[in-house]
Amino acid sequence: MELNTRAVHVVNEPFQSGSWPLSVPLVQSSAFAFDSAAELAGAMADPDGRYVYSRRGNPTVRALEQTLAGLEGGEGALAFASGMGAISGVLLALLRPGDRVVAQRCLYGGTHAVLADLSERYGIEVVRISGDDPAELEAAAVHPATRMLVLETIANPTGQVPDLPGLLAAARALGVTSVVDNSLASPVLCRPLEHGADIVVHSTTKYLSGHSDVLGGAAVFADDGLRRRVWPRTVELGACADPFAAWLTLRGIPTLPLRMRAHCANAAALAERLDAHPGVSAVHYPRLAGHPSYERAGKVLSGGGGLLSFEPAGGREAGRAFVERVRVARLALSLGGVETLVTHPASTSHRELDEAALRAAGVAPGLVRMSVGIEDAEDLWSDVEQALG
């Protein structure tokens, strides 16, 4: 089936013989009873076995995991309590002290933070690359301790699209595990496993759930053996998904393709108008002509996504002033919901970085990040125009 159809028909187990509920049941139980001590003990060792305790597995959570694996084309998935839970869980499960990680230079600030923490605590070396040239990875991976490549399908907040096919092919040839954060693209715009990724991570808080009412994350695996390696560590960390959050995400997924089309159309329209506005010095949107990733985005993505960023003329203070002037859009963290949100990354998501580090990550001090919602495009533009003054 095509993705539009798969999104509507989420994985759902029979309620009784010959009968299925149209909505996945919410199983809000922390534990499950057994008749036999031996059966209980045996079930605890299998991530796909009978349900024991919801930190180890839950029917509603498993339905979400199987649905996400199907959308991304993976062999299996694990659901987490947040996107950072998914990223941290995968890194902590697969890395050891002294390992080397090759990471795209422009990444979400939270990913920067956890990599820096791993470096400080456990001596894990982090080597930064632009993400534009597989030769960078090949040079960095000469070191025998290189274990992992970390990328984002669409970099947050600059909109950079790395050379996924080239980098993932190089990682596979070098025996390096590749992890791609696909939160900003969603499976509608890109499926990194099809390009050779080993693991895809998501903040399901974003486009997958889509209504600003869920905190969740997920990791989807190309190989089920890798999922089974990660699962025990996630159980120990306690970063498991809540059944109600999983249920809300499953409720949001059927409209994902429709919402992504609206997000992309609105973001593209705003990007073009911002690019022509005299009060804006730069616009960052991967499907905008002139963006460094424009040609690559046309090959890797089926749309530009709902996130754009721009630099009002006037630097840091102009960026902060803009986010306080909007009226239709809201000044709030997160992204991917049906409503439009704006933030000033230099003082929020990337606040850990000094001016030099901001520039190195491609984040200008005055940069405004806009998660474009599905409102009327003309209403959004009127709001942006008045906020620019």
MARMITI-469279 format. One record per atom (N, C-alpha, C): residue in one letter; x, y, z. Coordinates in steps of 0.001 Angstrom, whole numbers, plus 500000, padded with zeros to 6 digits. Example, Ala and Ser with C-alpha at 12.3 -4.5 7.8 and 13.67 -1.06 7.14 Angstrom:
BEGIN
A513190494310507800/A512300495500507800/A513200496700507800/S512850497750507080/S513670498940507140/S512900500030507870/
//
This chain:
BEGIN
M500838498803500000/M500000500000500000/M500877501252500000/E500351502318499428/E501046503602499457/E500994504187500867/L501902505132501134/L502031505667502488/L500745506331502965/N500036507039502073/N498778507672502475/N497803506656503058/T497752505468502455/T496847504421502925/T497363503796504210/R498677503552504271/R499256502946505471/R499082503842506683/A499156505166506478/A498986506090507589/A497580506015508176/V496586505832507323/V495203505726507796/V494976504406508522/H495511503327507961/H495280501994508527/H496429501616509452/V496452502250510631/V497488501956511612/V497347500515512090/V498441499978512618/V498437498593513095/V497461498454514256/N496625497440514201/N495615497231515227/N495356495739515370/E495393495241516582/E495173493821516827/E493680493523516965/P493255492308516600/P491834491946516750/P491398492059518208/F490230492606518398/F489674492703519746/F489100491360520169/Q488493490682519226/Q488019489314519405/Q487979488687518020/S487781487395517934/S487826486707516651/S486855487329515650/G487417487810514522/G486591488359513459/G486099489766513684/S486631490464514723/S486152491804515020/S487318492687515441/W487407493877514811/W488463494820515134/W487854496164515515/P488380496821516555/P487954498198516824/P488579499124515782/L487863500129515336/L488421501056514364/L489499501933514992/S489365502237516275/S490381502982517002/S491206502015517845/V492518502193517838/V493372501325518659/V493001501496520127/P492725500426520849/P492357500555522259/P493492501141523092/L493149501965524049/L494115502494525001/L494181501531526190/V495324500873526338/V495520499944527455/V496358500667528496/Q495672501318529433/Q496334502153530428/Q496595501327531686/S497295500209531495/S497617499327532617/S499127499293532795/S499580499396534028/S501019499367534277/S501568497945534303/A500721496954534613/A501205495580534724/A500142494607534225/F500567493354533959/F499705492325533392/F499879491041534193/A498760490374534497/A498782489202535366/A498997487910534586/F499626486924535245/F499915485603534668/F499403484517535610/D499176483348535043/D498813482189535850/D500043481403536271/S501136481534535499/S502321480702535725/S503545481580535941/A504313481273536996/A505555482005537270/A506571481799536152/A506595480589535586/A507542480293534501/A507207481106533255/E505917481239532947/E505525482040531780/E505857483509531988/L505667484001533194/L506003485387533509/L507497485625533335/A508307484728533863/A509759484868533748/A510200484817532293/G509607483927531501/G509976483810530094/G509590485033529285/A508462485629529626/A507991486795528873/A508878488012529090/M509560488091530211/M510367489264530525/M511587489403529627/A511989488329528967/A513209488357528157/A512959488679526696/D511707488832526293/D511388488980524872/D510649490293524620/P511251491207523830/P510559492480523570/P509268492319522783/D509087491165522127/D507876490920521343/D506970489873521975/G507296489494523206/G506523488446523865/G505277488990524540/R504746488211525461/R503549488610526177/R503848489808527057/Y502825490602527311/Y502997491838528064/Y503140491521529550/V504124492176530179/V504443491925531576/V504253493193532408/Y504931494231531958/Y504989495496532674/Y505164496572531615/S504435497655531672/S504381498588530548/S505692499304530266/R506648499271531183/R507976499774530850/R508676498856529860/R508284497590529872/R508900496605528978/R508093496391527702/G506834496770527701/G505989496587526532/G504532496762526897/N503769497324525959/N502364497623526208/N501621497494524878/P500387496985524851/P499688496781523570/P499521498063522751/T499183499171523395/T499006500423522656/T500343500934522139/V501363500844522970/V502703501280522556/V503215500405521423/R502980499109521514/R503445498216520447/R502738498512519126/A501469498872519188/A500754499249517960/A501411500456517307/L501832501432518123/L502538502593517585/L503873502178516987/E504612501339517679/E505918500903517182/E505786500188515845/Q504814499306515734/Q504632498565514481/Q504154499496513359/T503334500491513711/T502878501456512709/T504042502284512178/L504897502754513076/L506042503572512660/L507040502754511849/A507244501505512238/A508142500647511453/A507601500486510035/G506286500347509915/G505688500218508594/G505811501482507765/L505635502652508390/L505726503921507660/L507153504199507196/E508131503852508024/E509524504125507672/E510168502996506863/G509493501852506786/G510080500718506074/G511118499977506885/G510944499943508219/G511901499279509100/G511443497895509524/E512370497173510154/E512072495836510660/E511451495863512045/G511582496982512722/G511026497096514064/G511264498489514594/A510633498813515729/A510750500150516307/A510612500069517815/L511101501098518486/L510918501268519924/L510369502669520164/A509364502781521005/A508783504072521338/A509359504565522663/F509569505873522749/F510205506486523914/F509318507583524489/A509734508083525648/A508968509111526325/A509119510483525680/S510164510679524876/S510394511953524193/S511384511727523062/G511520512733522208/G512513512633521150/G513920512553521705/M514218513351522731/M515527513271523361/M515728511933524057/G514634511327524552/G514742509982525103/G515173508984524050/A514636509132522825/A515012508245521726/A516470508433521345/I516903509698521195/I518295509977520831/I519246509482521912/S518966509847523169/S519837509441524272/S519845507930524450/G518669507301524313/G518594505854524472/G519422505115523454/V519364505539522206/V520145504890521145/V521641505107521378/L522039506348521680/L523461506634521880/L524019505870523076/L523303505886524192/L523796505210525393/L523824503697525228/A522926503165524423/A522890501712524222/A524014501225523316/L524434502046522365/L525355501561521330/L526778502074521461/L527007503126522242/L528348503688522363/L529026503236523654/R530342503170523592/R531155502803524751/R532225503868524962/P532779503972526186/P533842504950526424/P534984504791525417/G535457505909524894/G536547505886523930/G536120505789522485/D534820505584522228/D534338505526520842/D534402506910520199/R534334506917518875/R534285508167518110/R532947508253517385/V532323509431517434/V531079509714516722/V531349510810515695/V530900510598514478/V530969511622513446/V529576512235513337/A529472513542513546/A528171514199513606/A528108515375512651/Q526956515534512045/Q526689516699511211/Q526843517969512054/R527485518980511504/R527788520188512269/R526515520925512707/C525547521002511841/C524309521709512170/C523266520694512624/L523108520562513935/L522146519637514527/L521293520397515542/Y520180519775515908/Y519326520305516975/Y520161520523518239/G519883521615518968/G520659521958520145/G520676520870521205/G519565520141521370/G519534519060522347/G520474517925521983/T520607517652520693/T521546516620520246/T522980517074520479/H523260518347520201/H524571518908520537/H524875518685522011/A523899518957522864/A524112518886524308/A524414517464524769/V523662516479524273/V523900515111524734/V525233514585524210/L525625514972522997/L526938514566522486/L528060515200523316/A527899516459523692/A528899517122524522/A528995516451525887/D527863516053526439/D527852515385527740/D528548514022527666/L528265513272526607/L528922511975526436/L530426512142526273/S530823513199525587/S532245513466525404/S532922513762526734/E532270514594527544/E532863514982528821/E532876513831529814/R531787513075529881/R531672512026530895/R532446510756530551/Y532392510367529272/Y532885509040528906/Y534015509062527879/G534516510244527568/G535628510312526632/G535261509902525221/I534000510038524866/I533573509745523493/I533919510948522624/E534735510714521606/E535188511792520737/E534110512118519709/V533807513395519534/V532818513836518560/V533524514655517485/V533468514178516249/V534077514864515110/V532952515458514272/R533028516739513975/R531975517431513229/R532306517482511734/I531310517260510914/I531454517396509469/I530298518232508929/S530459518765507728/S529409519605507150/S528176518793506761/G528377517555506366/G527274516730505869/G527081516839504374/D527946517600503711/D527795517806502270/D528667516878501427/D529654516244502040/D530634515480501261/D530978514174501966/P530702513021501342/P531055511737501968/P532537511594502261/A533381512324501545/A534824512243501799/A535164512688503216/E534374513617503781/E534594514045505161/E534418512876506125/L533391512083505898/L533158510919506740/L534278509907506562/E534680509667505343/E535736508694505077/E537033509089505761/A537328510395505788/A538537510869506466/A538413510717507977/A537235511059508529/A537038510980509974/A536983509540510461/A536477508641509610/A536271507247510021/A537520506394509899/V538632507006509482/V539894506255509441/V540263505773510833/H539901506539511844/H540163506169513238/H539438504858513559/P540115503868514127/P539479502550514366/P538350502570515379/A538262503626516193/A537209503678517212/A535934504322516692/T535870504695515410/T534666505327514870/T533518504320514852/R532418504663515520/R531303503737515674/R529993504241515065/M529831505562514965/M528500506064514643/M528565507347513823/L527587507484512930/L527349508708512168/L525982509246512565/V525902510541512895/V524647511151513323/V524296512290512362/L523098512210511765/L522647513186510784/L521204513596511083/E520766514680510439/E519349515062510422/E518913515191508976/T517728514668508656/T517223514769507287/T517131516223506856/I516506517049507699/I516467518501507513/I517020519089508804/A518128519800508707/A518776520304509916/A517936521398510550/N517879521358511857/N517139522322512660/N518126523333513243/P518055524621512933/P516962525311512241/P517322525832510845/T518468525449510291/T518948526086509056/T518355525505507786/G517708524338507880/G517130523722506697/G518123522987505822/Q519352522814506291/Q520339522074505501/Q519880520635505303/V520041520140504089/V519763518737503772/V521098518073503445/P521566517140504268/P522857516509503996/P522770515559502808/D523929515122502345/D523994514153501247/D523692512764501814/L522408512518502084/L522025511243502704/L522495510032501904/P522204509942500592/P522631508741499862/P524139508515499928/G524918509584499733/G526369509437499733/G526929509107501094/L526485509827502130/L527001509610503480/L526600508251504035/L525362507848503782/L524903506561504319/L525563505397503605/A525819505539502313/A526550504491501590/A527970504379502119/A528600505526502386/A529962505502502931/A529987504873504320/A528998505205505150/A528929504632506492/A528768503120506433/R527916502662505527/R527698501217505397/R528995500521504960/A529712501120504030/A530960500529503547/A532033500497504637/L531993501475505528/L532991501563506597/L532585500789507844/G531388500237507872/G530917499512509042/G530527500411510196/V530119501652509878/V529734502630510898/V528209502685510996/T527668502555512204/T526220502624512402/T525717504040512158/S524708504186511316/S524186505507510970/S522836505750511652/V522712506937512242/V521495507360512930/V521031508665512289/V519787508696511815/V519258509892511147/V518005510353511875/D518015511611512303/D516830512213512910/D515921512692511781/N514746512079511671/N513817512374510581/N512597513159511062/S512715513807512233/S511564514476512828/S510995515568511937/L511864516356511285/L511390517504510526/L510816517118509172/A511215515972508648/A510699515549507342/A509484514658507487/S509490513790508483/S508487512743508672/S508603511727507541/P508015510559507688/P508076509565506607/P507395510011505321/V506591511082505401/V505914511574504198/V506918512172503221/L507895512913503729/L508849513607502867/L510113512815502605/C510500511938503532/C511734511169503360/C511701509941504264/R512264508854503780/R512405507626504557/R513884507208504499/P514682507681505461/P516132507474505409/P516573506018505332/L515758505092505858/L516153503675505757/L516263503254504294/E515463503860503423/E515531503529502001/E516827504016501366/H517489504981502032/H518776505493501547/H519949504787502207/G519674503831503118/G520750503063503731/G521000503320505191/A520159504111505868/A520340504357507301/A520093503083508102/D520756502985509246/D520547501854510152/D519419502140511147/I519362503388511635/I518371503765512640/I517808505132512268/V516504505275512371/V515838506568512207/V515201506925513541/V515455508136514022/V514837508580515273/V513840509692514979/H512851509790515828/H511800510801515699/H511484511388517055/S511186512673517056/S510390513244518132/S508950513132517652/T508213512182518188/T506815512016517768/T505950513174518253/T506508513999519141/T505864515230519569/T505551516120518369/K506378516012517337/K506314516947516212/K505235516518515213/Y505586516332513948/Y504580516141512901/Y503798514828513047/L504406513802513598/L503709512512513674/L502425512623514486/S502492513256515650/S501263513469516427/S500553514733515945/G501290515824515810/G500826516976515064/G499880517950515728/H499582517784517012/H498570518654517623/H499029519278518939/S500325519297519184/S500889519957520370/S500307519436521678/D499959518149521708/D499394517582522928/D500080516283523350/V501256516006522772/V501948514745523027/V503424515023523270/L504013514287524194/L505457514250524341/L505869512807524075/G506675512602523039/G507055511232522707/G508211511179521723/G508772510003521577/G509866509769520644/G509849508347520152/A510668508050519159/A510722506693518613/A512036506481517881/A512444505242517805/A513574504825516979/A513106503661516122/V513377503740514825/V513001502690513874/V514290502071513331/F514318500742513229/F515551500023512920/F515438499273511598/A516506499377510800/A516558498620509550/A516740497134509828/D517412496806510927/D517694495422511293/D517112495144512669/D516325494088512800/D515670493818514072/D516665493402515146/G517811492843514736/G518828492504515714/G519353493731516439/L519443494845515717/L519886496085516335/L518834496594517330/R517573496463516972/R516502496848517910/R516596496028519192/R516853494741519076/R516941493883520255/R518156494217521123/R519202494774520510/R520356495235521293/R520007496480522091/V519203497358521499/V518874498625522157/V517791498445523213/W516851497531522993/W515680497398523871/W516028497222525353/P516960496308525745/P517225496156527180/P517735497438527828/R518513498220527094/R519043499464527660/R517922500481527874/T516977500510526963/T515875501464527132/T514989501064528303/V514849499765528533/V514088499298529698/V514788499746530976/E516133499634530985/E516900500038532166/E516842501544532383/L516883502309531293/L516840503766531407/L515461504262531831/G514433503485531560/G513081503893531900/G512523504977531000/A513056505058529766/A512621506098528829/A511469505631527956/C510635504747528479/C509569504139527687/C508426505108527430/A507684504848526355/A506531505687526009/A505355505403526942/D504618506445527244/D503379506310528009/D502269505829527077/P501429504878527488/P500376504378526594/P499437505466526073/F499084506432526925/F498173507478526463/F498836508358525403/A500126508675525598/A500852509441524584/A500934508655523286/A501163507350523385/A501201506509522182/A499842506514521485/W498769506457522268/W497418506454521697/W497125507768520978/L497527508888521580/L497318510181520939/L498111510288519635/T499320509741519629/T500128509755518409/T499477508913517320/L498963507754517693/L498249506916516724/L497017507630516185/R496384508447516998/R495220509206516537/R495639510279515528/G496848510820515674/G497309511863514776/G497846511367513453/I498404510165513428/I499098509666512232/I498208509584510992/P496939509175511068/P496152509077509834/P496051510366509033/T496142511525509691/T496074512792508953/T497459513343508610/L498510512608508924/L499873513094508685/L500107513513507234/P499790512703506225/P500047513144504845/P499294514417504475/L498047514546504921/L497274515755504633/L497896516968505307/R498269516811506567/R498857517937507293/R500192518343506673/M501014517377506290/M502326517713505725/M502187518488504426/R501198518169503622/R500998518938502387/R500666520391502702/A499837520617503714/A499472521984504090/A500657522720504706/H501408522053505586/H502606522662506171/H503575523099505075/C503841522199504134/C504810522481503074/C504341523636502189/A503070523646501817/A502555524698500942/A502642526062501625/N502256526150502891/N502312527421503607/N503752527893503805/A504635526963504176/A506032527339504407/A506687527831503127/A506413527167501999/A506992527585500723/A506501528983500346/A505205529258500567/A504649530575500237/A505277531665501095/L505436531411502396/L506049532406503269/L507517532605502933/A508230531526502620/A509654531639502294/A509878532535501089/E509044532386500076/E509193533203498870/E508922534677499165/R507904534965499971/R507597536365500286/R508653536971501207/L509123536205502171/L510187536704503047/L511453536999502259/D511738536162501273/D512938536332500468/D512920537653499701/A511720538149499411/A511589539406498661/A511381540615499575/H511310540414500888/H511015541501501808/H512285542300502120/P512218543627502034/P513418544438502284/P513913544398503724/G513072543984504668/G513478543918506064/G514068542587506473/V514315541713505510/V514857540382505795/V516174540216505046/S517216539852505759/S518538539728505135/S518829538337504600/A518161537301505118/A518400535942504632/A517220535060504999/V516917534081504137/V515857533100504376/V516450531710504171/H516110530793505071/H516634529431505005/H515468528451504877/Y515302527919503689/Y514250526934503427/Y514745526047502290/P514807524746502482/P515516523884501523/P514962523856500114/R513681524169499947/R513125524167498593/R512995525580498023/L513717526527498611/L513766527885498084/L514998528018497199/A514805528440495955/A515932528596495037/A516977529511495664/G518223529076495603/G519299529831496222/G519771529242497529/H518949528385498163/H519389527719499386/H520500526726499033/P521553526609499857/P522659525698499535/P522237524254499294/S521129523830499895/S520669522444499741/S519559522299498714/Y519309523343497937/Y518139523349497048/Y518113522142496110/E519186521906495389/E519198520796494421/E519118519451495132/R519841519310496220/R519824518041496950/R518446517774497554/A517812518822498074/A516480518661498654/A515491518169497612/G515636518627496373/G514739518177495319/G514873516696495018/K516032516118495321/K516262514698495073/K515915513824496272/V516146514360497478/V515989513560498699/V514603513702499311/L514002514891499186/L512726515177499845/L511601515301498825/S510401514924499230/S509230515117498372/S508507516421498694/G509101517247499539/G508563518560499892/G509560519262500770/G509402520569500952/G510376521331501718/G510184521292503222/G509077520738503683/G508805520682505111/G508102521929505603/G507758521935506884/G507015523041507470/G507860523981508290/L509181523784508317/L510054524625509126/L510880525529508230/L510890526807508539/L511778527736507851/L512405528644508899/S513494529283508524/S514109530275509399/S514548531452508553/F514631532604509184/F515034533801508463/F515710534769509420/E516429535737508847/E517186536704509628/E516649538109509357/P515885538673510298/P515458540061510119/P516674540984510134/A516658542015509310/A517744542989509327/A517795543636510709/G518987543652511302/G519117544253512628/G519689543325513673/G519960542061513299/G520655541158514211/G519820540623515349/R520509540314516467/R519887539629517598/R518646540354518114/E518726541655518291/E517589542387518845/E516398542390517890/A516670542426516586/A515576542385515610/A514868541042515649/G515631539962515822/G515031538640515917/G514165538507517153/R514660538990518284/R513883538905519524/R512640539781519455/A512758540942518810/A511599541823518689/A510519541195517823/F510931540511516733/F509944539900515841/F509096538870516579/V509728537986517333/V508970536900517968/V508028537420519049/E508258538656519517/E507355539240520504/E506220540034519862/R506304540287518556/R505298541099517883/R504215540279517178/V504473539002516930/V503488538211516181/V502207538078516989/R501080537919516271/R499783537796516929/R499053536509516530/V499119536106515259/V498536534823514837/V499485533697515241/A500746533842514887/A501754532888515354/A501963533076516853/R502470532026517492/R502711532071518930/R504197531887519223/L504671532600520223/L506046532437520688/L506081531234521620/A506594530129521119/A506607528890521905/A507655527950521342/L508170527093522201/L509091526055521769/L508331524966521028/S509073524000520515/S508558522863519769/S508180523278518351/L507692522309517593/L507329522533516193/L506470521365515744/G505925521496514538/G505196520385513943/G503722520309514274/G503214521251515068/G501793521260515371/G501010521983514295/V499688521929514390/V498843522560513372/V498903524085513433/E499346524654514572/E499440526093514696/E500869526557514415/T501019527806513976/T502326528365513669/T503007528856514943/L504273528461515119/L505059528848516283/L506349529516515825/V506827530484516597/V508100531127516318/V508984531071517564/T510287530970517334/T511264531030518420/T512496531780517938/H513316532168518907/H514607532799518644/H515668531812519132/P516234530973518235/P517120529886518664/P518301530321519515/A518884531477519230/A520073531895519971/A519808532063521460/S518553532302521835/S518226532456523251/S517405531297523797/T517133530271522960/T516336529131523428/T517048527813523111/S516736527189521972/S517228525847521669/S518740525766521543/H519399526871521126/H520848526871520959/H521528527821521958/R520884528030523106/R521408528972524086/R522732528502524689/E523036527186524580/E524290526666525135/E525499527123524328/L525271527606523098/L526366527931522197/L526728529410522283/D528043529710522291/D528470531098522227/D528393531592520787/E528770532857520559/E528615533447519231/E529390532658518175/A530608532250518507/A531420531508517544/A530793530162517221/A530295529473518255/A529670528173518039/A528369528307517261/L527629529398517508/L526411529643516742/L526730529780515257/R527734530574514960/R528119530764513568/R528570529459512943/A529351528672513692/A529833527394513172/A528672526455512863/A527589526554513652/A526411525714513431/A525470526297512386/G525813527471511848/G524979528093510828/G523791528854511391/V523858529200512679/V522747529893513332/V523164531336513608/A522600532281512866/A522899533694513078/A522272534162514388/P522874535131515083/P522329535603516371/P520890536098516280/G520497536674515155/G519140537183515024/G518163536235514372/L518592535034514078/L517763534071513349/L516433533810514052/V515361533795513283/V514029533423513773/V513648532082513156/R513226531147513979/R512736529864513480/R511228529880513494/M510642529488512381/M509180529481512268/M508707528084511892/S507912527488512761/S507228526238512446/S505878526623511865/V505761526494510557/V504578526997509861/V503436525999509988/G502296526477510461/G501130525625510673/G500259525516509439/I499013525138509660/I498104524896508536/I497011525954508453/E497252527129509074/E496290528224508976/E496227528740507537/D495363529712507309/D495295530350505991/D496601531094505725/A497171530894504538/A498464531474504215/A498440533002504250/E497344533613503823/E497269535074503808/E497227535641505235/D496564534955506134/D496559535395507533/D497967535332508116/L498676534271507788/L500043534129508284/L500939535231507736/W500821535514506436/W501674536540505856/W501369537918506436/S500106538229506646/S499746539515507256/S500384539661508632/D500397538569509387/D500987538589510719/D502493538805510625/V503150538072509733/V504597538223509562/V504941539638509119/E504179540183508192/E504474541497507647/E504371542586508715/Q503312542495509575/Q503181543524510597/Q504266543363511671/A504682542134511959/A505705541906512969/A507086542391512497/L507303542386511176/L508546542908510626/L508572544435510666/G507395545022510835/G507323546473510956/G507483547187509632/
//
